[in-house]
Amino acid sequence: KKLIDVVQEAPNTIFLAEDEAGLYLQATTCYVWSPTGQTPIARSDPGRAKTHFFGTLNLHTGQEIAMRTDVMNAEVTAQYLEIVLEANPDMPIVLFWDRAPWHRGKPIDKVLEENPRLETVFFPPGSPDLNPQEHVWKAVRKEISHNHLETKLPILADSFLNELNSSTFTSSFLDRYGYTAICPMFK
C-alpha cells in the first residue's frame, strides 16, 4: 500500500520502527579527554556475557517501547509484539522491521493472524541506515554504554533499558515520505 492510502483509510494509524541490539559489559571508548601524558585506563571485561534488547520507536511521538531478553527467537519476538500491541490498544499499527530470522515463523504468524490491526513491512535487505531505531541505539549507547565504568552487566542493562523507556527520540522518517504533509488533510 502507498502511504497516502493508509492515511486515507486509517488516519489514526501508528507507525513504528523496530530493531534489536546486543549489549556487552565491554565498554567502547569514544571522545576520551585526559591530561597530557596521562593515558586513561579503559577496563575491559574478558567475558562474553551479553544481553539483548527489542526496541520500537513510535515515529509520531518519539516514544520508545523496549524489552530486555537473553534469547532472540520467534517465540520471544511474538511476546514482544504482544507488548507493542498492548501499548497501542485499538489502533491500527504499521511496524517497519528488518528481515531477521526471528521475525518469521509460526509464533509471529499467529500474532499477526490474531491481530489484523498490526501490519508489518520489511525494510529492504542490508539497509540498517533506513531504520530509525538504529539512531536510537546509537544515542543510548553514547549516553550509557560508551566509556562506562560499570562492572556488572545486569546493572548496565538496567541503565540501558531505563534510558530507552524514559527518553524520546526524534525521527524524520515519516517526513521523508510525505506523511506530515498529507496526514492533516485526512483527519
Disulfide bonds with the S-S distance in Angstrom:
none
